[in-house]
């Protein structure tokens, strides 16, 4: 299951992680987000213990969303050593997301 990220736990779970991190910025009302959601969950299960895969609800966590200038959702950030190294805006296939995650591991 994808880790539920918030403004409060983002630094601890993402910025201070020694693993590769994939963060899905989403919202309940977002249609494309609902398409990507199951893919994110699959990747979270498949990479458990090897990478951090999390979801951050933009409506409930405006600070982190603002910090990363999230304007469109879904936006998926790939973070390594606290730095954004890649991103995908809009719906994407599992293969596309997985290849980006593998590239930073």
Helices and strands as residue ranges (DSSP letters): E 3-5, H 10-10, I 11-15, E 20-26, H 31-46, E 51-57, H 62-67, E 75-80, E 83-89, H 94-103
